[in-house]
């Protein structure tokens, strides 16, 4: 820890003695009323102990107690920060604009377990060991070291067919999706199919590239590819391992069907493997790309296993598309940080990425099981749908009116959660027909809450569901 970090000043008003209880109460009050906002770094225990005239162990015990309650976050050798204000209304804190809800929206992750020490080690090694040339403009399609590391990783863990020459690095999934959508538009495509439930942002990216979005039906076998041939689409975006947000995998028959369509019509399948590494009941569903590497683009990112701020994603591009995608990259005007790419390559090669995935896999599995147990106890008529996998799950509800009530009641309890309707794409003209009833439910993301708030958040949500 640097001198600057250890020598921070803190005014702690105490009335009476200097016991653990009194110091703890004083710090808790400063956090609760906003005088120590979330993210504020506290003095080292020996510094505060010296300032207060108490033993260092006294301050250490105070920090440990408040960290256990979720007020503080500590990391050995790094410091102590204000982490949260359990049970308080953050809108009362100075400068706060809106209350911070218990966030149970799908697709989000809590980065509090980011492997700071390991990542820092590999960033330092990238700085120390990389040749001077590595700090110039990086190759537009990605640093060779990272492309090689990722080719091995996705082959080993997801069964993808990849070599370094096929891998392209992007600044995030959206970056690569935009490049691919523009590539398809430049090759003459006018429309792209998407699953009828998915990220609205992804649909906007596709439309911004000049393509019309065409939703296709999703049921318990995943996306229905049977109508693709008549939809006049140049490609389809899929989440085959774990459909977002319904949680179902693409069935074997439909995997074959979508590949047959792509090969017969000259189409391209974009495989978003956003959380394929997180399967809890048995081995993960393998990558669709392995079935047809000539027509399937495999896409992954570090945002779920590490953190979105790492800012790196990857695609395994079929040979027939590589030159066109590379041209789109050259005119896009931006490439990801070369330093981050070198650091991630070392991180993967040291198997730290595997360790990060395993840690989060265990954490997310426990949270999903807790949600299932709470539902079984308080709303046994309902259940979690889809695979035991991923960062979120769908709790099915009787109809859309119940869905709307549950979302509203959850909000009243301080819980942010989305209904299935929030992910539904507007049906376009010429889209795949469907006369099926519209499903309903809430999409519960169990990845975003810090550990100290998981039980509170899930309990509040289940209470809202039980009232529904």
C-alpha positions in Angstrom: 0.0 0.0 0.0 1.3 3.4 -0.9 1.9 6.2 1.6 -0.9 8.1 0.0 -3.2 5.2 0.6 -2.2 4.6 4.2 -2.1 8.3 5.3 -5.7 9.3 4.5 -7.3 11.6 7.0 -10.8 10.8 8.5 -12.8 12.9 11.0 -14.6 10.4 13.2 -16.8 12.2 15.8 -16.9 10.0 18.9 -18.9 10.8 22.1 -17.5 9.0 25.0 -14.9 6.2 24.9 -12.9 4.5 22.1 -14.3 1.0 22.3 -14.9 -1.2 19.3 -18.7 -0.6 19.7 -18.4 3.2 19.8 -16.0 3.4 16.8 -18.1 1.0 14.8 -21.3 3.1 15.5 -19.4 6.3 14.5 -18.3 4.8 11.2 -21.7 3.3 10.5 -23.3 6.7 11.1 -20.9 8.5 8.7 -21.7 5.9 5.9 -25.5 5.9 6.6 -25.9 9.7 6.4 -23.8 10.0 3.2 -20.8 11.8 4.7 -18.7 8.7 3.6 -20.2 7.9 0.2 -19.9 4.5 -1.5 -16.4 4.1 -2.9 -14.7 6.3 -0.3 -11.4 4.8 0.7 -10.7 4.6 4.5 -7.4 5.0 6.3 -5.3 1.9 6.9 -6.1 0.4 10.3 -2.8 1.4 11.9 -3.2 5.0 10.7 -6.8 5.3 12.1 -5.7 3.5 15.3 -2.9 6.0 15.8 -5.2 9.0 15.1 -7.8 7.7 17.6 -5.2 6.5 20.2 -6.4 2.9 20.3 -4.9 -0.4 19.5 -4.6 -1.4 15.8 -6.6 -4.6 16.6 -9.5 -2.4 17.7 -9.8 -0.7 14.3 -9.2 -4.0 12.5 -12.1 -5.6 14.4 -14.3 -2.6 13.5 -13.4 -2.9 9.8 -14.1 -6.7 9.9 -17.5 -6.3 11.5 -18.6 -3.6 9.1 -17.3 -5.6 6.1 -19.2 -8.7 7.3 -22.4 -6.6 7.4 -21.8 -5.3 3.9 -20.9 -1.7 4.8 -17.3 -2.0 3.9 -15.2 -3.9 1.4 -11.6 -4.9 2.3 -8.8 -6.5 0.3 -5.6 -7.6 1.9 -2.8 -5.4 0.8 -5.1 -3.1 -1.2 -7.2 -1.3 1.4 -10.7 -0.7 2.7 -13.6 1.1 1.0 -17.2 2.0 1.7 -19.1 -0.7 -0.2 -22.8 -0.2 0.5 -25.4 1.1 3.0 -27.5 -1.9 3.9 -31.1 -1.2 4.5 -30.8 2.6 3.9 -32.2 4.9 1.3 -29.3 6.0 -0.9 -31.4 8.8 -2.3 -30.9 10.7 1.0 -27.1 10.7 0.5 -25.6 14.0 -0.7 -25.5 14.2 -4.5 -27.7 11.1 -5.0 -30.2 11.4 -7.8 -32.2 8.2 -7.5 -32.5 5.3 -5.1 -30.2 2.4 -5.8 -32.5 -0.7 -6.0 -31.7 -4.3 -5.5 -30.8 -5.0 -9.1 -32.2 -8.3 -10.3 -32.2 -7.5 -14.0 -30.9 -10.1 -16.4 -27.5 -10.3 -18.0 -25.6 -8.2 -15.4 -22.7 -9.2 -13.2 -21.3 -8.0 -9.8 -17.7 -7.2 -10.3 -16.8 -7.2 -6.6 -15.0 -10.5 -7.0 -12.9 -9.3 -10.0 -9.5 -11.0 -9.6 -7.6 -7.7 -9.0 -4.3 -9.2 -7.9 -4.1 -11.8 -10.7 -5.1 -9.2 -13.3 -2.6 -6.7 -12.0 0.1 -9.3 -12.1 -0.5 -10.0 -15.8 -0.8 -6.3 -16.7 2.6 -5.7 -15.0 4.1 -8.6 -16.9 2.6 -7.3 -20.2 4.3 -4.0 -19.5 7.6 -5.5 -18.5 7.9 -8.4 -20.9 6.3 -7.2 -24.2 8.7 -5.8 -26.8 8.6 -2.1 -27.7 6.7 -2.9 -30.9 3.8 -4.1 -28.8 3.1 -0.6 -27.7 2.5 0.8 -31.2 -0.8 0.6 -33.1 -2.1 -2.9 -32.6 -3.1 -5.2 -35.5 -6.7 -4.1 -36.4 -7.9 -7.7 -36.0 -6.2 -8.3 -32.7 -2.8 -8.9 -31.0 -1.5 -12.3 -32.3 -0.7 -13.5 -28.7 -4.3 -13.1 -27.6 -5.7 -14.5 -30.8 -3.6 -17.6 -30.2 -4.6 -17.9 -26.6 -8.3 -17.5 -27.4 -8.2 -20.1 -30.2 -6.9 -22.6 -27.8 -9.3 -21.6 -25.0 -12.6 -21.7 -27.0 -11.6 -25.0 -28.6 -10.8 -26.5 -25.2 -13.8 -25.2 -23.2 -16.5 -24.7 -25.8 -15.6 -27.2 -28.5 -15.3 -24.5 -31.1 -13.2 -25.1 -34.3 -10.7 -22.2 -34.2 -7.2 -21.3 -35.3 -5.5 -18.0 -34.5 -6.0 -16.7 -38.1 -9.8 -17.0 -37.7 -10.0 -15.0 -34.4 -10.8 -11.3 -34.4 -10.7 -9.1 -31.2 -13.3 -6.5 -30.5 -14.0 -3.9 -27.8 -17.1 -5.7 -26.8 -19.8 -7.9 -28.2 -21.7 -4.9 -29.6 -18.5 -3.8 -31.4 -18.2 -7.1 -33.2 -21.9 -7.3 -33.9 -21.8 -3.9 -35.6 -18.9 -5.0 -37.8 -20.6 -8.2 -38.8 -24.0 -6.4 -39.5 -22.2 -3.9 -41.6 -20.4 -6.7 -43.4 -23.6 -8.4 -44.3 -25.2 -5.2 -45.4 -22.2 -4.5 -47.7 -22.5 -8.0 -49.1 -26.1 -7.3 -50.2 -28.2 -8.4 -47.2 -31.2 -6.2 -46.3 -32.7 -8.1 -43.4 -31.4 -10.1 -40.3 -33.3 -12.6 -38.2 -33.2 -12.4 -34.4 -34.8 -14.4 -31.7 -38.1 -12.8 -30.7 -36.8 -12.4 -27.1 -33.4 -10.8 -26.6 -31.4 -7.5 -26.0 -33.1 -4.4 -27.5 -29.6 -2.9 -27.8 -28.5 -5.7 -30.1 -31.5 -5.1 -32.3 -30.7 -1.4 -32.5 -27.1 -2.1 -33.5 -28.4 -4.3 -36.4 -30.8 -1.6 -37.5 -28.1 1.1 -37.3 -26.1 -1.0 -39.8 -29.0 -0.7 -42.3 -30.6 -4.1 -41.8 -34.2 -4.7 -41.0 -34.7 -6.9 -37.9 -37.0 -9.9 -38.4 -37.9 -11.8 -35.2 -38.4 -15.5 -35.2 -40.4 -17.5 -32.7 -38.8 -19.1 -29.6 -40.3 -22.1 -27.8 -38.9 -24.9 -25.6 -36.6 -26.0 -28.4 -35.1 -22.5 -28.9 -35.5 -20.4 -32.1 -37.7 -21.9 -34.8 -35.6 -21.9 -38.0 -38.2 -23.6 -40.1 -39.3 -20.3 -41.8 -35.9 -18.8 -42.4 -35.8 -19.7 -46.1 -38.8 -17.6 -46.9 -37.9 -14.6 -44.8 -35.2 -13.3 -47.2 -32.7 -12.7 -44.4 -28.9 -12.7 -44.8 -28.1 -13.9 -41.3 -29.5 -14.8 -37.9 -28.4 -13.9 -34.4 -28.8 -16.8 -31.9 -28.0 -17.6 -28.3 -28.0 -21.4 -28.8 -26.3 -22.6 -25.6 -28.7 -20.8 -23.3 -31.3 -18.6 -25.0 -31.5 -15.1 -23.6 -33.7 -14.6 -21.6 -35.9 -17.7 -21.7 -33.0 -20.1 -20.8 -33.8 -22.9 -23.3 -31.1 -24.4 -25.5 -31.4 -24.7 -29.2 -32.4 -28.3 -29.9 -30.2 -30.7 -32.0 -32.8 -30.7 -34.8 -32.9 -27.0 -34.9 -29.2 -26.7 -34.9 -29.0 -28.9 -38.0 -31.9 -26.9 -39.6 -30.2 -23.5 -39.1 -27.0 -24.8 -40.5 -28.8 -26.3 -43.5 -30.5 -23.0 -44.2 -27.2 -21.1 -44.0 -25.5 -23.4 -46.4 -28.3 -23.6 -48.9 -29.1 -19.8 -48.9 -25.6 -18.4 -48.4 -26.7 -17.1 -45.0 -24.5 -16.5 -41.9 -25.3 -17.6 -38.3 -24.0 -15.3 -35.5 -23.6 -17.4 -32.3 -23.7 -15.2 -29.2 -22.1 -17.5 -26.5 -22.6 -14.9 -23.8 -22.8 -17.2 -20.9 -22.2 -20.7 -22.3 -19.5 -21.4 -19.7 -22.0 -21.2 -16.9 -23.8 -24.6 -16.8 -24.7 -26.0 -13.3 -26.4 -29.3 -13.6 -24.0 -31.0 -16.1 -21.5 -30.3 -18.8 -22.2 -27.2 -20.9 -23.9 -27.4 -24.3 -21.1 -27.1 -26.9 -20.8 -24.4 -29.4 -23.0 -24.5 -32.5 -20.0 -23.3 -34.5 -18.3 -26.7 -34.2 -21.1 -28.1 -36.3 -20.5 -25.7 -39.2 -17.4 -23.4 -38.9 -17.9 -22.4 -42.5 -21.2 -20.6 -41.9 -21.3 -19.9 -38.1 -19.5 -16.9 -36.5 -18.7 -17.8 -32.8 -18.8 -14.7 -30.5 -17.7 -14.4 -26.9 -16.5 -11.8 -24.4 -14.8 -11.3 -21.1 -17.7 -9.3 -19.7 -19.4 -12.1 -17.8 -16.4 -14.1 -16.6 -14.4 -11.0 -15.6 -16.0 -7.6 -16.0 -17.4 -5.4 -18.8 -14.7 -2.8 -18.2 -12.0 -5.3 -19.5 -13.5 -4.2 -22.8 -12.6 -7.3 -24.9 -14.6 -9.7 -27.0 -13.7 -12.2 -29.7 -15.1 -13.7 -32.8 -14.1 -16.8 -34.7 -14.8 -15.7 -38.3 -15.4 -18.1 -41.2 -12.8 -17.9 -43.9 -15.3 -16.5 -46.5 -16.1 -13.5 -44.3 -12.6 -12.6 -42.9 -11.5 -10.1 -45.6 -14.8 -8.3 -45.6 -15.0 -8.1 -41.8 -11.4 -6.9 -41.7 -12.2 -4.1 -44.1 -15.1 -3.0 -41.9 -12.6 -3.0 -39.0 -10.2 -0.8 -40.9 -12.8 1.8 -41.6 -14.4 1.7 -38.1 -11.6 3.9 -36.7 -10.9 2.0 -33.5 -9.2 -1.1 -32.1 -9.2 -2.4 -28.5 -6.3 -1.6 -26.2 -3.2 -3.5 -27.1 -2.0 -3.6 -23.5 -5.3 -5.1 -22.3 -5.0 -7.7 -25.1 -1.5 -8.7 -24.0 -2.6 -8.9 -20.4 -5.6 -11.1 -21.2 -3.4 -13.4 -23.3 -1.2 -14.0 -20.2 -4.2 -14.3 -18.0 -5.7 -17.0 -20.1 -2.4 -18.9 -20.6 -1.9 -18.9 -16.8 -5.4 -20.5 -16.4 -6.6 -17.6 -14.4 -9.5 -17.1 -16.7 -10.6 -20.7 -16.0 -10.3 -20.0 -12.3 -12.5 -16.9 -12.6 -15.1 -18.8 -14.5 -15.2 -21.6 -11.9 -15.6 -19.1 -9.0 -18.5 -17.4 -10.7 -20.0 -20.7 -11.7 -20.1 -21.8 -8.1 -21.5 -18.4 -7.0 -24.3 -18.2 -9.6 -25.3 -21.8 -9.0 -25.8 -21.1 -5.3 -27.9 -18.1 -6.1 -30.1 -19.9 -8.5 -30.6 -22.7 -6.0 -31.6 -20.2 -3.4 -34.2 -18.7 -5.7 -35.6 -22.1 -6.4 -35.8 -22.9 -2.7 -37.6 -19.7 -2.0 -40.1 -20.3 -4.8 -40.8 -23.8 -3.6 -41.5 -22.5 -0.1 -43.6 -19.4 -0.9 -44.9 -19.9 -4.4 -44.9 -23.7 -5.1 -47.2 -23.3 -8.1 -44.4 -21.6 -10.0 -41.0 -22.8 -11.1 -37.8 -21.7 -12.9 -37.9 -22.5 -16.6 -35.1 -23.4 -18.9 -31.6 -24.9 -18.2 -29.8 -24.7 -14.9 -27.3 -22.3 -16.3 -26.4 -18.7 -16.9 -26.7 -15.4 -15.1 -30.5 -15.2 -15.1 -33.5 -17.4 -15.3 -37.2 -17.1 -16.3 -39.9 -17.6 -13.6 -43.0 -18.4 -15.6 -46.3 -16.6 -14.7 -49.9 -17.2 -15.7 -50.3 -14.2 -18.0 -49.0 -10.7 -18.8 -51.3 -9.0 -16.3 -49.7 -11.0 -13.5 -46.3 -10.2 -15.0 -47.0 -6.5 -14.9 -48.2 -6.7 -11.3 -45.2 -8.6 -10.1 -42.8 -6.1 -11.7 -44.6 -3.2 -10.1 -44.8 -4.8 -6.7 -41.1 -5.7 -6.9 -40.3 -2.1 -7.6 -42.3 -1.0 -4.6 -40.1 -3.3 -2.5 -36.9 -1.8 -4.0 -36.2 -4.6 -6.5 -35.4 -3.8 -10.2 -36.5 -6.7 -12.3 -37.9 -7.0 -15.9 -40.9 -8.9 -17.2 -40.4 -11.1 -20.3 -42.3 -8.5 -22.3 -39.4 -6.1 -21.9 -37.3 -8.4 -24.1 -39.8 -9.0 -26.9 -39.0 -7.7 -30.4 -41.8 -5.9 -32.4 -43.0 -8.2 -35.1 -42.0 -7.0 -38.6 -43.9 -7.3 -41.8 -43.0 -10.6 -43.4 -41.9 -12.1 -40.2 -42.4 -15.8 -39.2 -46.1 -16.3 -38.5 -47.3 -17.5 -35.1 -50.6 -18.2 -33.5 -49.2 -19.4 -30.2 -50.2 -17.8 -26.9 -47.8 -15.2 -25.6 -45.8 -16.5 -22.6 -45.3 -14.4 -19.5 -42.8 -14.3 -16.6 -40.1 -12.4 -14.9 -36.5 -12.6 -15.9 -34.5 -12.9 -12.7 -30.8 -11.9 -12.9 -28.9 -13.3 -10.0 -25.5 -12.1 -11.1 -25.5 -8.4 -10.3 -26.1 -8.2 -6.5 -23.1 -8.1 -4.2 -23.0 -11.1 -1.8 -24.3 -9.2 1.2 -27.5 -8.3 -0.6 -28.4 -11.5 -2.5 -30.6 -13.1 0.1 -32.4 -9.8 0.8 -33.0 -9.2 -2.9 -34.3 -12.6 -3.8 -36.5 -12.8 -0.7 -38.1 -9.4 -1.6 -38.6 -10.6 -5.2 -40.2 -13.9 -4.2 -42.5 -12.0 -1.8 -43.7 -9.8 -4.8 -44.1 -13.0 -6.9 -46.1 -14.7 -4.2 -48.5 -11.7 -4.0 -48.9 -11.7 -7.8 
